[in-house]
């Protein structure tokens, strides 16, 4: 059995902190990455448009906006939302 030194523990601590930092950074970027690709989560759409979940659901059901369901979360096409409001002008 190998002996664990203080240096080993310090290296482990630094690696754990680095891994946690990377996970947090990835979590913060999740929403931004999907927006860059033109897809936004339900919560972000509702916040930006100041609409209820049922209004967003109605837009989805009536086919006015495209959506994808991934692991229980809905993602909506950002371009569809822009076109929806351009048509109303």
N, CA, C and O atoms as a GROMACS GRO file, in nm:
protein
  356
    1UNK      N    1   0.085  -0.118   0.000
    1UNK     CA    2   0.000   0.000   0.000
    1UNK      C    3   0.089   0.124   0.000
    1UNK      O    4   0.186   0.131   0.076
    2UNK      N    5   0.056   0.222  -0.086
    2UNK     CA    6   0.134   0.344  -0.097
    2UNK      C    7   0.099   0.440   0.016
    2UNK      O    8  -0.014   0.442   0.066
    3UNK      N    9   0.197   0.519   0.055
    3UNK     CA   10   0.177   0.621   0.157
    3UNK      C   11   0.131   0.750   0.090
    3UNK      O   12   0.187   0.792  -0.012
    4UNK      N   13   0.030   0.812   0.148
    4UNK     CA   14  -0.021   0.939   0.095
    4UNK      C   15   0.051   1.052   0.166
    4UNK      O   16   0.058   1.057   0.289
    5UNK      N   17   0.106   1.143   0.086
    5UNK     CA   18   0.180   1.255   0.143
    5UNK      C   19   0.095   1.382   0.141
    5UNK      O   20  -0.012   1.385   0.081
    6UNK      N   21   0.145   1.484   0.208
    6UNK     CA   22   0.077   1.614   0.206
    6UNK      C   23   0.070   1.669   0.063
    6UNK      O   24  -0.030   1.730   0.025
    7UNK      N   25   0.174   1.648  -0.014
    7UNK     CA   26   0.176   1.693  -0.153
    7UNK      C   27   0.068   1.622  -0.235
    7UNK      O   28   0.004   1.684  -0.320
    8UNK      N   29   0.048   1.493  -0.209
    8UNK     CA   30  -0.058   1.418  -0.279
    8UNK      C   31  -0.195   1.478  -0.247
    8UNK      O   32  -0.277   1.497  -0.336
    9UNK      N   33  -0.217   1.508  -0.120
    9UNK     CA   34  -0.345   1.567  -0.078
    9UNK      C   35  -0.364   1.706  -0.138
    9UNK      O   36  -0.475   1.741  -0.179
   10UNK      N   37  -0.258   1.785  -0.144
   10UNK     CA   38  -0.265   1.918  -0.202
   10UNK      C   39  -0.296   1.910  -0.351
   10UNK      O   40  -0.376   1.988  -0.403
   11UNK      N   41  -0.233   1.815  -0.420
   11UNK     CA   42  -0.260   1.795  -0.562
   11UNK      C   43  -0.406   1.753  -0.583
   11UNK      O   44  -0.472   1.802  -0.675
   12UNK      N   45  -0.455   1.664  -0.499
   12UNK     CA   46  -0.595   1.621  -0.506
   12UNK      C   47  -0.690   1.738  -0.482
   12UNK      O   48  -0.789   1.752  -0.553
   13UNK      N   49  -0.660   1.822  -0.383
   13UNK     CA   50  -0.743   1.938  -0.352
   13UNK      C   51  -0.749   2.033  -0.471
   13UNK      O   52  -0.857   2.081  -0.507
   14UNK      N   53  -0.636   2.060  -0.531
   14UNK     CA   54  -0.630   2.150  -0.646
   14UNK      C   55  -0.711   2.092  -0.763
   14UNK      O   56  -0.783   2.164  -0.832
   15UNK      N   57  -0.698   1.962  -0.785
   15UNK     CA   58  -0.772   1.896  -0.894
   15UNK      C   59  -0.923   1.903  -0.868
   15UNK      O   60  -1.001   1.929  -0.960
   16UNK      N   61  -0.965   1.878  -0.744
   16UNK     CA   62  -1.108   1.883  -0.711
   16UNK      C   63  -1.163   2.024  -0.731
   16UNK      O   64  -1.270   2.041  -0.789
   17UNK      N   65  -1.090   2.125  -0.683
   17UNK     CA   66  -1.135   2.264  -0.701
   17UNK      C   67  -1.142   2.301  -0.849
   17UNK      O   68  -1.234   2.371  -0.892
   18UNK      N   69  -1.047   2.254  -0.926
   18UNK     CA   70  -1.047   2.281  -1.069
   18UNK      C   71  -1.168   2.214  -1.136
   18UNK      O   72  -1.234   2.275  -1.220
   19UNK      N   73  -1.196   2.090  -1.098
   19UNK     CA   74  -1.310   2.018  -1.155
   19UNK      C   75  -1.442   2.086  -1.118
   19UNK      O   76  -1.530   2.098  -1.203
   20UNK      N   77  -1.456   2.131  -0.996
   20UNK     CA   78  -1.577   2.202  -0.954
   20UNK      C   79  -1.592   2.332  -1.031
   20UNK      O   80  -1.701   2.367  -1.076
   21UNK      N   81  -1.482   2.404  -1.046
   21UNK     CA   82  -1.486   2.528  -1.124
   21UNK      C   83  -1.529   2.504  -1.268
   21UNK      O   84  -1.608   2.580  -1.323
   22UNK      N   85  -1.477   2.398  -1.330
   22UNK     CA   86  -1.516   2.363  -1.467
   22UNK      C   87  -1.663   2.326  -1.475
   22UNK      O   88  -1.732   2.366  -1.569
   23UNK      N   89  -1.713   2.251  -1.378
   23UNK     CA   90  -1.855   2.214  -1.377
   23UNK      C   91  -1.944   2.337  -1.364
   23UNK      O   92  -2.045   2.349  -1.434
   24UNK      N   93  -1.907   2.428  -1.276
   24UNK     CA   94  -1.985   2.550  -1.259
   24UNK      C   95  -1.982   2.636  -1.385
   24UNK      O   96  -2.084   2.691  -1.425
   25UNK      N   97  -1.867   2.646  -1.447
   25UNK     CA   98  -1.854   2.723  -1.571
   25UNK      C   99  -1.941   2.663  -1.681
   25UNK      O  100  -2.008   2.735  -1.755
   26UNK      N  101  -1.939   2.530  -1.693
   26UNK     CA  102  -2.021   2.462  -1.793
   26UNK      C  103  -2.168   2.483  -1.766
   26UNK      O  104  -2.246   2.501  -1.859
   27UNK      N  105  -2.208   2.482  -1.640
   27UNK     CA  106  -2.348   2.503  -1.604
   27UNK      C  107  -2.391   2.643  -1.643
   27UNK      O  108  -2.501   2.662  -1.695
   28UNK      N  109  -2.306   2.742  -1.618
   28UNK     CA  110  -2.339   2.880  -1.654
   28UNK      C  111  -2.346   2.897  -1.805
   28UNK      O  112  -2.424   2.978  -1.854
   29UNK      N  113  -2.267   2.822  -1.879
   29UNK     CA  114  -2.263   2.835  -2.024
   29UNK      C  115  -2.374   2.757  -2.093
   29UNK      O  116  -2.401   2.782  -2.211
   30UNK      N  117  -2.439   2.662  -2.024
   30UNK     CA  118  -2.540   2.578  -2.087
   30UNK      C  119  -2.645   2.660  -2.159
   30UNK      O  120  -2.675   2.634  -2.276
   31UNK      N  121  -2.702   2.758  -2.092
   31UNK     CA  122  -2.804   2.840  -2.154
   31UNK      C  123  -2.751   2.921  -2.270
   31UNK      O  124  -2.818   2.933  -2.372
   32UNK      N  125  -2.633   2.977  -2.255
   32UNK     CA  126  -2.574   3.059  -2.361
   32UNK      C  127  -2.543   2.977  -2.484
   32UNK      O  128  -2.563   3.024  -2.597
   33UNK      N  129  -2.493   2.855  -2.465
   33UNK     CA  130  -2.460   2.771  -2.579
   33UNK      C  131  -2.584   2.737  -2.659
   33UNK      O  132  -2.581   2.742  -2.782
   34UNK      N  133  -2.692   2.702  -2.591
   34UNK     CA  134  -2.813   2.666  -2.665
   34UNK      C  135  -2.869   2.788  -2.737
   34UNK      O  136  -2.925   2.775  -2.846
   35UNK      N  137  -2.854   2.908  -2.678
   35UNK     CA  138  -2.900   3.029  -2.745
   35UNK      C  139  -2.815   3.057  -2.869
   35UNK      O  140  -2.868   3.103  -2.970
   36UNK      N  141  -2.685   3.030  -2.861
   36UNK     CA  142  -2.598   3.052  -2.976
   36UNK      C  143  -2.641   2.964  -3.093
   36UNK      O  144  -2.626   3.004  -3.209
   37UNK      N  145  -2.693   2.847  -3.065
   37UNK     CA  146  -2.737   2.756  -3.169
   37UNK      C  147  -2.882   2.781  -3.207
   37UNK      O  148  -2.937   2.708  -3.290
   38UNK      N  149  -2.945   2.880  -3.149
   38UNK     CA  150  -3.080   2.916  -3.187
   38UNK      C  151  -3.190   2.851  -3.106
   38UNK      O  152  -3.307   2.862  -3.142
   39UNK      N  153  -3.156   2.784  -2.999
   39UNK     CA  154  -3.257   2.717  -2.916
   39UNK      C  155  -3.247   2.768  -2.774
   39UNK      O  156  -3.138   2.786  -2.719
   40UNK      N  157  -3.364   2.792  -2.714
   40UNK     CA  158  -3.369   2.843  -2.576
   40UNK      C  159  -3.464   2.756  -2.495
   40UNK      O  160  -3.561   2.702  -2.548
   41UNK      N  161  -3.436   2.745  -2.366
   41UNK     CA  162  -3.521   2.668  -2.276
   41UNK      C  163  -3.648   2.745  -2.243
   41UNK      O  164  -3.653   2.868  -2.257
   42UNK      N  165  -3.748   2.673  -2.199
   42UNK     CA  166  -3.878   2.731  -2.166
   42UNK      C  167  -3.867   2.847  -2.069
   42UNK      O  168  -3.926   2.953  -2.090
   43UNK      N  169  -3.792   2.828  -1.964
   43UNK     CA  170  -3.781   2.931  -1.861
   43UNK      C  171  -3.723   3.061  -1.918
   43UNK      O  172  -3.770   3.170  -1.885
   44UNK      N  173  -3.622   3.049  -2.003
   44UNK     CA  174  -3.560   3.168  -2.063
   44UNK      C  175  -3.658   3.238  -2.154
   44UNK      O  176  -3.667   3.361  -2.154
   45UNK      N  177  -3.733   3.162  -2.233
   45UNK     CA  178  -3.832   3.220  -2.324
   45UNK      C  179  -3.939   3.294  -2.245
   45UNK      O  180  -3.974   3.407  -2.277
   46UNK      N  181  -3.991   3.228  -2.141
   46UNK     CA  182  -4.097   3.291  -2.060
   46UNK      C  183  -4.049   3.419  -1.995
   46UNK      O  184  -4.123   3.517  -1.985
   47UNK      N  185  -3.924   3.420  -1.951
   47UNK     CA  186  -3.869   3.538  -1.886
   47UNK      C  187  -3.852   3.653  -1.986
   47UNK      O  188  -3.890   3.766  -1.958
   48UNK      N  189  -3.796   3.623  -2.103
   48UNK     CA  190  -3.771   3.726  -2.205
   48UNK      C  191  -3.903   3.784  -2.255
   48UNK      O  192  -3.915   3.906  -2.270
   49UNK      N  193  -4.001   3.698  -2.281
   49UNK     CA  194  -4.127   3.743  -2.338
   49UNK      C  195  -4.231   3.782  -2.233
   49UNK      O  196  -4.336   3.838  -2.265
   50UNK      N  197  -4.199   3.753  -2.106
   50UNK     CA  198  -4.291   3.781  -1.996
   50UNK      C  199  -4.427   3.715  -2.021
   50UNK      O  200  -4.532   3.780  -2.015
   51UNK      N  201  -4.422   3.585  -2.049
   51UNK     CA  202  -4.545   3.509  -2.073
   51UNK      C  203  -4.551   3.392  -1.975
   51UNK      O  204  -4.450   3.353  -1.916
   52UNK      N  205  -4.670   3.337  -1.961
   52UNK     CA  206  -4.688   3.224  -1.870
   52UNK      C  207  -4.650   3.094  -1.939
   52UNK      O  208  -4.633   3.088  -2.060
   53UNK      N  209  -4.638   2.991  -1.858
   53UNK     CA  210  -4.606   2.859  -1.911
   53UNK      C  211  -4.718   2.811  -2.004
   53UNK      O  212  -4.692   2.746  -2.105
   54UNK      N  213  -4.843   2.843  -1.970
   54UNK     CA  214  -4.955   2.799  -2.053
   54UNK      C  215  -4.957   2.870  -2.188
   54UNK      O  216  -4.993   2.810  -2.290
   55UNK      N  217  -4.918   2.998  -2.191
   55UNK     CA  218  -4.910   3.070  -2.319
   55UNK      C  219  -4.804   3.007  -2.408
   55UNK      O  220  -4.826   2.988  -2.527
   56UNK      N  221  -4.691   2.975  -2.349
   56UNK     CA  222  -4.585   2.910  -2.425
   56UNK      C  223  -4.630   2.773  -2.474
   56UNK      O  224  -4.601   2.733  -2.587
   57UNK      N  225  -4.702   2.702  -2.390
   57UNK     CA  226  -4.755   2.571  -2.428
   57UNK      C  227  -4.852   2.585  -2.546
   57UNK      O  228  -4.850   2.504  -2.638
   58UNK      N  229  -4.937   2.687  -2.544
   58UNK     CA  230  -5.031   2.710  -2.654
   58UNK      C  231  -4.959   2.739  -2.785
   58UNK      O  232  -4.999   2.691  -2.891
   59UNK      N  233  -4.851   2.818  -2.778
   59UNK     CA  234  -4.772   2.844  -2.898
   59UNK      C  235  -4.712   2.714  -2.953
   59UNK      O  236  -4.704   2.694  -3.074
   60UNK      N  237  -4.672   2.629  -2.862
   60UNK     CA  238  -4.614   2.501  -2.901
   60UNK      C  239  -4.721   2.410  -2.963
   60UNK      O  240  -4.698   2.351  -3.068
   61UNK      N  241  -4.836   2.399  -2.898
   61UNK     CA  242  -4.942   2.309  -2.944
   61UNK      C  243  -4.998   2.353  -3.079
   61UNK      O  244  -5.028   2.269  -3.164
   62UNK      N  245  -5.011   2.483  -3.099
   62UNK     CA  246  -5.067   2.533  -3.225
   62UNK      C  247  -4.965   2.532  -3.338
   62UNK      O  248  -4.999   2.564  -3.451
   63UNK      N  249  -4.842   2.494  -3.308
   63UNK     CA  250  -4.740   2.482  -3.411
   63UNK      C  251  -4.680   2.614  -3.456
   63UNK      O  252  -4.619   2.622  -3.562
   64UNK      N  253  -4.699   2.718  -3.377
   64UNK     CA  254  -4.646   2.849  -3.414
   64UNK      C  255  -4.495   2.858  -3.393
   64UNK      O  256  -4.428   2.941  -3.455
   65UNK      N  257  -4.443   2.775  -3.305
   65UNK     CA  258  -4.299   2.771  -3.282
   65UNK      C  259  -4.252   2.626  -3.277
   65UNK      O  260  -4.323   2.538  -3.227
   66UNK      N  261  -4.133   2.603  -3.328
   66UNK     CA  262  -4.075   2.469  -3.323
   66UNK      C  263  -4.021   2.445  -3.183
   66UNK      O  264  -3.983   2.538  -3.112
   67UNK      N  265  -4.018   2.318  -3.145
   67UNK     CA  266  -3.963   2.282  -3.016
   67UNK      C  267  -3.900   2.145  -3.024
   67UNK      O  268  -3.928   2.066  -3.114
   68UNK      N  269  -3.815   2.119  -2.927
   68UNK     CA  270  -3.757   1.986  -2.908
   68UNK      C  271  -3.766   1.956  -2.760
   68UNK      O  272  -3.745   2.043  -2.676
   69UNK      N  273  -3.796   1.832  -2.730
   69UNK     CA  274  -3.799   1.790  -2.591
   69UNK      C  275  -3.679   1.700  -2.567
   69UNK      O  276  -3.665   1.595  -2.630
   70UNK      N  277  -3.595   1.742  -2.476
   70UNK     CA  278  -3.474   1.667  -2.444
   70UNK      C  279  -3.473   1.640  -2.295
   70UNK      O  280  -3.464   1.731  -2.213
   71UNK      N  281  -3.484   1.512  -2.261
   71UNK     CA  282  -3.482   1.470  -2.120
   71UNK      C  283  -3.580   1.549  -2.034
   71UNK      O  284  -3.546   1.589  -1.922
   72UNK      N  285  -3.698   1.573  -2.084
   72UNK     CA  286  -3.801   1.640  -2.006
   72UNK      C  287  -3.801   1.791  -2.014
   72UNK      O  288  -3.891   1.855  -1.961
   73UNK      N  289  -3.702   1.849  -2.078
   73UNK     CA  290  -3.696   1.995  -2.094
   73UNK      C  291  -3.729   2.032  -2.238
   73UNK      O  292  -3.683   1.968  -2.333
   74UNK      N  293  -3.810   2.137  -2.252
   74UNK     CA  294  -3.845   2.185  -2.385
   74UNK      C  295  -3.747   2.294  -2.428
   74UNK      O  296  -3.710   2.381  -2.348
   75UNK      N  297  -3.707   2.288  -2.554
   75UNK     CA  298  -3.622   2.390  -2.614
   75UNK      C  299  -3.699   2.446  -2.734
   75UNK      O  300  -3.757   2.372  -2.812
   76UNK      N  301  -3.697   2.578  -2.747
   76UNK     CA  302  -3.772   2.645  -2.851
   76UNK      C  303  -3.678   2.716  -2.946
   76UNK      O  304  -3.573   2.766  -2.906
   77UNK      N  305  -3.718   2.720  -3.073
   77UNK     CA  306  -3.636   2.783  -3.175
   77UNK      C  307  -3.647   2.934  -3.166
   77UNK      O  308  -3.757   2.990  -3.176
   78UNK      N  309  -3.536   2.999  -3.148
   78UNK     CA  310  -3.530   3.144  -3.131
   78UNK      C  311  -3.579   3.218  -3.257
   78UNK      O  312  -3.647   3.319  -3.247
   79UNK      N  313  -3.543   3.166  -3.375
   79UNK     CA  314  -3.586   3.229  -3.500
   79UNK      C  315  -3.737   3.228  -3.515
   79UNK      O  316  -3.796   3.324  -3.564
   80UNK      N  317  -3.801   3.118  -3.473
   80UNK     CA  318  -3.947   3.110  -3.482
   80UNK      C  319  -4.013   3.220  -3.400
   80UNK      O  320  -4.113   3.277  -3.442
   81UNK      N  321  -3.957   3.248  -3.285
   81UNK     CA  322  -4.013   3.353  -3.199
   81UNK      C  323  -3.997   3.489  -3.265
   81UNK      O  324  -4.087   3.573  -3.259
   82UNK      N  325  -3.881   3.511  -3.326
   82UNK     CA  326  -3.859   3.639  -3.394
   82UNK      C  327  -3.956   3.654  -3.511
   82UNK      O  328  -4.011   3.763  -3.531
   83UNK      N  329  -3.977   3.548  -3.589
   83UNK     CA  330  -4.069   3.553  -3.703
   83UNK      C  331  -4.213   3.570  -3.655
   83UNK      O  332  -4.292   3.639  -3.720
   84UNK      N  333  -4.246   3.510  -3.544
   84UNK     CA  334  -4.381   3.522  -3.490
   84UNK      C  335  -4.416   3.668  -3.463
   84UNK      O  336  -4.526   3.713  -3.493
   85UNK      N  337  -4.321   3.742  -3.408
   85UNK     CA  338  -4.346   3.881  -3.374
   85UNK      C  339  -4.329   3.973  -3.495
   85UNK      O  340  -4.388   4.081  -3.499
   86UNK      N  341  -4.249   3.933  -3.593
   86UNK     CA  342  -4.237   4.011  -3.717
   86UNK      C  343  -4.369   4.007  -3.794
   86UNK      O  344  -4.408   4.107  -3.854
   87UNK      N  345  -4.436   3.893  -3.793
   87UNK     CA  346  -4.561   3.877  -3.865
   87UNK      C  347  -4.672   3.964  -3.806
   87UNK      O  348  -4.763   4.005  -3.877
   88UNK      N  349  -4.664   3.990  -3.676
   88UNK     CA  350  -4.768   4.068  -3.610
   88UNK      C  351  -4.754   4.217  -3.636
   88UNK      O  352  -4.851   4.291  -3.618
   89UNK      N  353  -4.638   4.263  -3.677
   89UNK     CA  354  -4.617   4.407  -3.699
   89UNK      C  355  -4.687   4.457  -3.823
   89UNK      O  356  -4.678   4.576  -3.855
   0.00000   0.00000   0.00000
